[in-house]
Structures are given as C-alpha cells and as structure tokens.
Amino acid sequence: MVNRYQFNKIYSQMKQEFGMVPHGGEGNYAMILFPMEGNVLKIHRQFPSSNSRRMDEAIALVLFDIKESFLYNTNIGNSEKGG
C-alpha cells in the first residue's frame, strides 16, 4: 500500500538510489524511452482530457512499482511484498 508521503517522494528516492540520466545522454536509453513515449502519446490520443498532472501521477506509480519490484524481487505489476 502506497501512502501519500511515499507517492510524493518517489522521484527524489529514485534519483538518489539510481542516479539521473546525464544531459545529452538520453540516446543511451532510447530503446527504453521510445516505447514509453509512444504509449504516452497513444493514451493522450485516446483520452485527450488526460493532463500533465495525471501523467505525472501515472509515471510516479510506475516508478514506485519498479522500485518495489526491484527491492522485493517480484514481478513488475505485482509489487506487494512476497508477491
């Protein structure tokens, strides 16, 4: 269960634990970022009312899921401890 504090802190926690992509180094992550960008555009076309705040919340949830899956060695999408 994610509480509001954890949800609000996910960006700084991920930055602290895994570092940042250096400016100009985004090309090294193109294979990962392009599918995500495509999904974002697809969702925005389907749901034009989805705004940047909603996108920010969705990204934070995905980051939290990735972090929890990494910490507890579970499948992404099933981040409950021991899942």
Order of alpha helices (4+ residues) and beta strands (2+ residues): alpha-alpha-alpha
